Every structure is written in structure tokens, then in C-alpha cells.
Amino acid sequence: MKTDPIYHSNIFWHFCSRNKSEEEAYRTLCKILNERTLCIPNQASIVGETLIDAQGKPTATWGLQRVCFADIPFAFLKHHIGNYGNVGLGFERSYLITKGAQPLIYVAQTPGKKEFHQWTASSIIESLYKEWCKLLKRSEADMSEKEIEKHKDLSWRFEILRNYIKQFSLDDPNSPYHEREWRIIDSFCFELSDVELVIVPKKFAKPFAKQFPDIPYSIAELILS
């Protein structure tokens, strides 16, 4: 019988508990499930990635609504929970792909330097984006309103692409590369039947099962230890 290798997961995880108490994270999880929506709740608080270009200069990306998931095999969830907390929910990989989920482009920093190599994906996209902005600024005076809107749409597509980039340093013990992140650019709506697994602290296992009887598979994080 053919089996998938363990270096990727068939369930992608979204954790609700980073920088929150267990009680706050549990309330967040219940809110997500009641509303059947994953999103950054306050649009004004959305911050884009800060990308470093080939000259070592930081440039901000637009803060776009997005939802993040981690491709973490079950056997390694304990380590991930140590960084992101013990409250989260998982969806099947193939289902999320139909909703537009894509893996990030991870870009490694040149060892011992602050800048990123000129031929990395982030440097190439960043240079193209800067040239595009210059071209657009010079040309707008001669464009029709329809042409301006078309070019602004292309600028927006550049920003979406930039939001799929995550840079990291090999010297960072908590490198984001370990997160194996996938993203959906936009909010994400689902049905309870789409949820594959929910992780909650043991003390919330019984009230969770009572509140959400239609979610058949939930686990207390104790069994991951």
C-alpha cells in the first residue's frame, strides 16, 4: 500500500494562541468556529512583511488580509505548539488548495550579511516592483482613466506576490522557515464539516465537545506530549 512520506502533512494547522493566554486563545477559537471565518479581525492592524533588498534596505509590503497555515506533520506538532500555543484547528491540505492556499517563497539571507543575494526571488521581484512603480509614475500623465485602473490592478498583483515571500536568516534559532507556512490572501470562510481536527488544552476538552458536537475530531494537547 502506498503511503505518503512523513515530511509533509495532510492536515495544515492554524494556531490561535500566540501571545495569548489559554483562555483568550480558546475564546478566539470558539469565535472562529461560530463565525466560520478565519481573518485578521481588525483591518487597520494588518501589517505586511518587511522585505530586505539586495542593498540591505528594508521595504514594507502592503498589509493585505491573509490567513496562515503550517504544514507540520503530527509527530512534530509538540515543538510547534511550544512556540505557537496549544489552541488551533486543522484543515485537509487538498481542501485548502481549492480555496487558494499556496506555500510561501522562503528566501535565505546571505550568511554573515544583512542583504539578500541579487538573484533571490525576493530581490528579483522587489527590483521589478520598483521599476514598475517608476514607470507607472512617469506614464500616468499620458494615460486614460481606464489604463490607469488597469495599471493599478497590476500594482496590486505585485503586492499579492510580495505577500507570498518570507525571508529568513540561517542564524535564527526560531527561523520562520521551520513554520512551513502556506497562505490564503483574503479571509477564509468554511463550514464546521470542513474542520479535520481541533487542538484544545485538556481543561477545555469537555466544554468544547459540548459546544461543538458537530466537530467529531478534537484532541486535548496533552496527548501530543
N, C-alpha and C positions, 0 to 999 in steps of 0.2 A: 504493500500500500504506500502510495506517495504521500510524504508529509512535508510541510513547509519547514525550512530551517529556522532555528530559534533566534536568529539575529534580527528578525523583524517581527512585529506583532500584527495579528489580525484585528486587534482592538486598539484604537487610538484614544488617548486619555486627555481629558480636560480637568485640571485641578482648580478648586475654588478657594484654596486655603492659604495661599502665600501671603505672609504678613498679616494674617488674621488669626484670632483665637478659634478654637474648635467650634465654639458656639456661633460665632459670626460666620464661619465658613459653612456650618450646617444650615443656617438661615439662608445664606446665599444659594446653596444647593436646592433647598426647597423652593425658593423663589424662581430659580431657573426651571425647575420641573413643573411648577404650577403655571408658569407663563409659556412653557415650551419654547423658550428662546434663549440663545446664548449671544451676548453682545457686551460691549463696553457701555455701561448704563448711562454715563454722563458724557455726551458728545464733546463737551468742552475739555474733558480730561484726557482725551485721546492724544497720545504723543507718538510721533513717528520714530523710526530708527535713526540714530545718528551714524552716518557713514563717514569713514576716513578715506580721503582720496590719495592718489599716488604721490602727492606732495606733503602728506601728513595733515592736511587741513580738514577739520570736521565740517560736514554739511548735513543739515537736518532734512528728513523726508517729511512729506505731508502726513499728518495724523489721520489715517483712514480707519474707519470701522473695520474690525477684523476679529476673528476667533482663532485661537491657537490650540493645537492638539500635539501630543507627544507620542511618537512611535516607540513605546517601551515594552519589551516582552514581559510577561507576567513575572517571570523569575527574577527580574531586576527592578521591580516596582518598589521594593523596600528602600533602595538607595534614592530613587527619585522622590519618594514620599518624604525622605529625610530633608530634602530641600524645598519641597512644594506643599507639604502638609498632607493630611490623611483624609481629605474630603474631595471626592471627584466623581466623574462619570465617564463611561467609555462607550464609543460607537464603533460599529464594524467599519473597517478600512474601506471596503468596496462601496458602502453606503455613503461615506463622507466624500469619496471621489466623485460620485454622481452629484453631490452638492457643490462641487467646485474646489474641494480641498487639494492643495498641491504642496510638495515638500519645499522647504526653503533652499536657497542657494547659499551654502556656507562658504565663506572666504577666509582663508588663514592669513594672519599677519606675517610679514617677513620677520623671521627670528632676529631679535635684537634691534629692531627698528620700529618707529612709530607709524610709518606709512605702509600702504599696501602696494604690492607689485603692480606695475602699469598694465599688465596683461591679465589681471584677475577679472572675473566677471563684474565685480562691483566697480572697479576702476574704468573699465570699458563703458559700462552703462552710464557711469557718472560723467565721463567726458562727453559722450554722445548727448546726454541730457543738457549739459552746459552749453554745448554748441547749438543745440536746438533752441534753447532759450534766447541766445544771442540772435539767431536767425529770425526767430519769431518777433523779437523786439524791433529789429530793423525793418521787417516786412509788413508789420501791422498797418502802417500808414497807407499802404497801397492795396490793402485787401478789402474785399467786400465783407459785409457783416456775416454772410454765410461762410465765407472762407475763414474768418476769424474763429467762428464757433467750431469749425472742423479742426483747426489747428489747436484750439484749446482742448478739444477732446483727445488729441494725440498727446498733449502735455499730461493730461490725466492718466492716460495709459502708461506713460513713462513712470508716473508716481506709483501706480499699482505695481509695476515691475520692481521698482526700488524697494517697495514694502515686502518683497519676497527675498530680500537679501539680509543675511546676518553675518557680520564679521566677528572673528574671534582671535584670541592670542593663544599660542601653544603654551605659554607660561601661566595661564589662568587655570587654577585647580578646579574652578567651577565653570569651566568653559561652556558656553551655550551650545557648542557642538554636541555635547552629551544629551541635549534635550531631544534631538532628532525631531525637530519641530515641523509640523505641517500647518498651513493656514488656509482659512477661507476669508477672502476680502469681502466683507459685508457682515451683517448679522446672520445668525443661523437659526432657523426655525425647524422644529422636529415634533414628532409625536412620541408619547411615552413608550409605545411599542418599538420605537427605533433605538431605545437605550438598551445596550447589551449588558452593562454591568455598572453598579454604583458602589463606591467605596465610602464607608462612613466609620467613624470611631465606634468602638464596641458599645459605648453607653447610649448611642443613638440608634442602634440596630433595631430594637423593638418598636420605638415610636415611628421610625422610618417605614417599617413593614406595615404598620397600621395606617399611616397616612398615604402610602403609595402601594396599595395591594396589587395594582396592575403592572408593577415592575417586578417580574418574577425573580430576577437575579440581583441580589445585593450582598455585599460581603463586608464584614467588620474587618478593619485594618489589622486587627490582632493576628489574623491567620497569615498575614504576609511576613510576620517576623520569624 
